[in-house]
Amino acid sequence: MDRNFFEKTLERWEELAIRGLRTGEKAECDAPDVLERIIVAGMGGSGIVGDFLSDLANHYSWPFEVLSLKEDRIPFRPREGDLIFVVSYSGNTLETLSVFNQSCSASRCIIVTSGGELLFRSIASGKCSLRLSEGLLPRLDLPEILYSILSFLTSNYKIPNIKAESLDDSIVIFKEDLKHQVNELAKRFLISPPILIVSRPYFSVAIRLKNDLAENSKLYSSIEFLPEAAHNVVEALPYIGDPNRIFIVTGKYSWGNIYIEAFSKALNGKTGYIELKGDSLLQELIYGYRLSAYISLELSSLRGFNPCTTENIDKYKEELGRVLSH
């Protein structure tokens, strides 16, 4: 796998999103009659879906909680009204397998995977699964993961502001031209690794960008969340030596955001902006994930890295597997 594979897969994102839509709407899985809480368990490229759903739920005031769990266990007892999505593209993520073993025997779980040990265990235990396309990298199958889960939810529950029709309509955002914005931001990030400032409902975009820059471009960046960052971090930012590192993630739902306006004025307006586009929040979030992927791909070329390889992550997984096998 190399840059060409990475780029070709990104060009398939619309196709993968449509495939996810069809998977979710056809799935017949055991789910609570009255949904009280969604728990999304997953790591890395498979884990961002919890942050994505959390942004939507927070903004639209969904009548149930959404918890994003990036750990090796659920640190509480699941309730009758809980629906747990256990997400691992490979099906072999050790932390996610641990969540499955500890929590899914007596809970309503839906497995989201392309195969591996997780699929084997889900079949053996009779758990329902949303099957993903094989042969990709976890972070590159993001649209299929997101849309399969959203499609399942809209097919089985009344979700405020997210209907089956709006999912179909949102697919158009995959055709949006990103080239100018990608080139501009990649060049700026090459000079100054970004400090990302973000408020709801765009937390997941900043998280995805930080992770993409790390995995694909081998570039460390950081995130500060508003309004909390305005009570501590803002005091240090004028002294970082390079104000060009500060970027605020914004979209149409940031307009009139008093926290962003006050934060920017506290820094005398010395901030850059990462502007998201789309006719809805769903489209803006998808736009942000595409932008993130293409920026990190461009940066990987500028920095001379293969965006598909993750040497240190692989070492971590090997060591974790070795320790747990004893």
C-alpha positions in Angstrom: 0.0 0.0 0.0 1.3 3.4 -0.9 0.2 7.0 -1.8 -1.5 5.8 -5.0 -3.6 3.2 -3.0 -4.5 5.9 -0.5 -5.6 8.4 -3.1 -7.5 5.9 -5.1 -9.4 4.8 -2.0 -10.3 8.5 -1.2 -11.7 8.8 -4.7 -14.0 5.8 -3.7 -15.4 7.5 -0.6 -18.8 8.4 -2.2 -19.1 4.7 -3.3 -18.2 3.5 0.2 -20.8 5.9 1.7 -23.5 4.6 -0.5 -22.5 1.0 0.3 -22.8 1.9 4.0 -26.3 3.3 3.5 -27.5 0.1 1.9 -25.9 -2.0 4.6 -27.5 -0.1 7.5 -31.0 0.1 6.0 -31.1 -3.6 5.3 -29.7 -4.8 8.7 -32.1 -6.6 11.0 -30.5 -6.4 14.4 -31.9 -6.7 17.9 -32.1 -3.1 19.3 -34.0 -1.5 22.2 -37.6 -0.5 21.6 -36.9 2.7 23.4 -33.3 3.9 22.9 -31.8 5.6 25.9 -28.1 5.6 25.1 -25.7 4.8 22.3 -22.3 3.5 23.2 -19.7 3.4 20.5 -16.6 1.4 21.3 -13.6 1.6 19.0 -10.0 2.7 18.6 -8.2 4.8 16.1 -9.8 5.1 12.7 -12.7 3.0 13.9 -13.3 5.1 17.0 -14.0 8.5 15.4 -17.6 7.4 14.7 -18.4 7.9 18.3 -17.2 11.5 18.2 -19.1 12.0 15.0 -22.4 10.8 16.5 -21.7 12.9 19.6 -21.4 16.1 17.6 -24.7 15.4 15.8 -26.5 14.4 19.1 -25.2 17.4 21.0 -26.2 19.9 18.3 -29.6 18.5 17.5 -30.5 17.5 21.1 -31.2 13.9 20.4 -33.4 12.3 23.0 -30.7 9.8 24.0 -27.0 10.0 25.1 -24.1 9.2 22.8 -20.9 8.0 24.5 -17.7 7.6 22.6 -15.6 4.9 24.3 -11.9 4.5 23.4 -10.9 2.1 26.1 -10.5 -1.6 26.6 -13.7 -1.9 28.7 -17.0 -0.2 29.4 -16.5 1.3 32.9 -20.1 1.0 33.9 -22.9 -1.6 33.7 -24.9 -1.3 30.4 -28.6 -0.6 30.8 -31.7 -2.1 29.2 -32.1 0.9 26.8 -28.4 0.8 25.7 -27.3 0.0 22.2 -23.6 -0.8 21.9 -21.8 -0.5 18.6 -18.5 -2.4 18.7 -16.4 -1.1 15.9 -13.1 -2.5 14.6 -12.4 -2.4 10.9 -9.8 -5.2 11.1 -11.7 -7.2 13.7 -8.5 -7.8 15.5 -8.2 -4.7 17.7 -7.3 -6.1 21.1 -8.9 -3.3 23.2 -12.2 -3.6 21.2 -12.2 -7.4 21.5 -11.9 -6.9 25.2 -15.0 -4.6 25.2 -16.9 -7.3 23.3 -15.9 -10.1 25.7 -16.8 -8.1 28.8 -20.0 -6.4 27.7 -21.8 -8.0 24.8 -22.9 -11.3 26.3 -25.7 -9.7 28.2 -26.2 -6.5 26.2 -27.6 -5.4 22.8 -24.5 -5.1 20.7 -24.0 -4.5 17.0 -20.7 -5.4 15.5 -19.2 -3.2 12.8 -16.2 -4.9 11.1 -14.8 -6.3 7.9 -13.8 -9.6 9.4 -11.1 -10.9 11.8 -11.6 -12.3 15.3 -14.4 -9.9 16.1 -16.5 -11.2 13.3 -15.8 -14.8 14.3 -16.8 -14.1 17.9 -19.9 -12.2 16.9 -21.1 -15.1 14.7 -20.3 -17.6 17.4 -22.4 -15.6 19.9 -25.2 -14.8 17.6 -24.6 -11.1 17.5 -25.7 -9.0 14.6 -23.0 -7.4 12.4 -22.7 -4.6 9.8 -20.1 -6.0 7.4 -17.6 -3.6 5.9 -15.6 -3.8 2.6 -12.4 -5.8 2.9 -8.9 -4.8 1.9 -8.8 -1.2 3.1 -7.1 0.7 5.9 -9.5 1.4 8.9 -9.1 5.1 8.5 -9.9 4.9 4.8 -13.2 3.1 5.2 -14.6 6.0 7.3 -17.6 6.8 5.1 -18.8 3.2 5.0 -18.6 2.9 8.8 -20.3 6.2 9.5 -23.1 5.7 7.0 -23.9 2.1 7.9 -24.4 3.1 11.5 -26.4 6.3 10.7 -28.5 4.4 8.2 -29.3 1.7 10.7 -30.3 4.3 13.3 -32.6 6.2 10.9 -34.2 3.0 9.7 -35.1 2.0 13.2 -35.6 5.2 15.2 -36.9 8.7 14.7 -33.7 10.8 14.9 -34.2 14.5 15.1 -32.9 16.3 12.0 -31.4 13.1 10.5 -33.7 11.2 8.2 -33.1 8.6 5.5 -33.7 11.3 2.8 -31.1 13.7 4.4 -28.5 10.8 4.4 -29.0 10.3 0.7 -28.9 14.1 0.0 -25.6 14.4 2.0 -23.8 12.2 -0.5 -23.4 15.2 -2.8 -20.7 16.6 -0.5 -18.2 14.0 -1.7 -18.1 15.9 -5.0 -17.0 19.2 -3.4 -13.7 20.4 -4.8 -11.1 20.7 -2.0 -7.9 21.3 -4.0 -7.2 25.0 -3.2 -8.0 24.6 0.5 -5.9 21.4 0.8 -2.8 23.0 -0.9 -3.0 26.1 1.2 -3.4 24.4 4.5 -0.8 21.7 3.8 1.8 24.3 3.0 1.0 26.2 6.2 1.0 23.1 8.4 4.4 22.1 6.9 5.9 25.3 8.2 4.0 25.4 11.5 2.3 22.3 12.9 -1.2 23.5 13.9 -2.8 24.1 17.3 -6.4 23.4 16.5 -9.1 25.4 18.4 -12.6 24.0 18.2 -16.0 24.2 19.7 -19.2 22.2 19.3 -20.4 20.9 16.9 -17.1 20.3 15.2 -15.1 18.4 17.8 -14.9 15.3 15.7 -13.4 17.2 12.7 -10.5 18.5 14.8 -10.0 15.1 16.4 -9.9 13.4 13.0 -7.5 16.0 11.6 -5.1 15.6 14.5 -5.2 11.8 14.0 -4.8 12.0 10.3 -1.8 14.3 10.5 -0.2 11.9 13.0 -0.9 8.6 11.1 -0.5 9.7 7.5 1.9 12.7 7.7 3.8 11.7 10.9 3.1 15.3 12.1 2.3 16.1 15.7 -0.5 18.6 16.3 -2.7 19.5 19.2 -6.3 20.4 20.0 -7.9 22.8 22.5 -11.6 22.7 23.1 -13.7 25.8 23.6 -15.0 27.2 25.9 -12.6 25.4 28.4 -9.5 26.5 26.6 -10.5 30.2 27.1 -10.1 29.6 30.9 -6.5 28.4 30.7 -4.7 27.8 27.4 -5.5 31.2 25.9 -3.1 32.7 28.5 -0.1 30.8 27.0 -0.8 31.1 23.3 0.6 34.6 22.8 3.9 33.2 24.0 4.3 30.2 21.7 6.5 32.2 19.4 4.5 31.5 16.2 0.9 32.7 16.1 0.6 31.2 12.6 0.1 27.8 14.3 -3.3 28.7 15.7 -6.3 27.6 13.6 -9.9 27.8 14.6 -12.2 25.1 13.0 -15.4 26.8 11.8 -18.6 26.2 9.9 -22.0 27.7 9.4 -22.9 26.7 12.9 -20.0 28.7 14.3 -21.6 32.0 13.1 -22.3 34.1 16.1 -20.5 31.7 18.4 -19.7 33.9 21.4 -16.9 31.6 22.6 -15.0 31.7 19.3 -15.5 35.5 18.9 -14.3 36.2 22.4 -11.4 33.8 22.1 -10.3 35.4 18.8 -10.5 38.9 20.2 -8.5 37.8 23.3 -5.7 36.9 20.8 -6.2 40.2 18.8 -7.5 38.2 15.9 -4.2 36.5 15.3 -5.6 33.1 14.2 -6.1 31.2 11.0 -9.3 29.4 10.1 -10.2 26.0 8.8 -13.6 26.6 7.2 -16.0 23.7 6.6 -18.6 23.7 3.8 -22.0 22.1 3.4 -25.8 22.7 3.5 -26.2 20.8 6.8 -24.1 19.8 9.8 -23.8 16.3 8.4 -22.4 17.6 5.2 -20.0 19.9 7.0 -18.7 17.1 9.2 -18.1 14.8 6.1 -16.5 17.7 4.3 -14.1 18.1 7.3 -13.1 14.5 7.3 -12.4 14.6 3.5 -10.4 17.8 4.0 -8.4 16.1 6.8 -7.6 13.1 4.7 -6.5 15.1 1.7 -4.4 17.5 3.7 -2.6 14.7 5.5 -2.0 13.0 2.1 -0.5 16.1 0.6 1.6 16.6 3.7 2.9 13.0 3.6 4.3 13.7 0.1 5.8 17.1 1.2 7.5 15.3 4.2 8.5 12.2 2.2 6.4 9.6 4.1 4.2 6.8 2.9 0.7 7.6 4.3 -0.2 4.0 4.6 2.5 2.8 6.9 2.3 3.1 10.7 5.5 1.6 12.0 5.2 2.7 15.6 1.5 1.8 15.9 2.4 -1.7 14.5 5.1 -2.0 17.2 2.6 -1.1 19.9 0.1 -3.7 18.7 2.8 -6.4 18.5 4.0 -5.6 22.0 0.5 -5.5 23.4 -0.3 -8.8 21.8 2.9 -10.3 23.2 2.2 -9.2 26.7 -1.4 -10.3 26.7 -0.6 -13.7 25.3 1.5 -14.6 28.4 
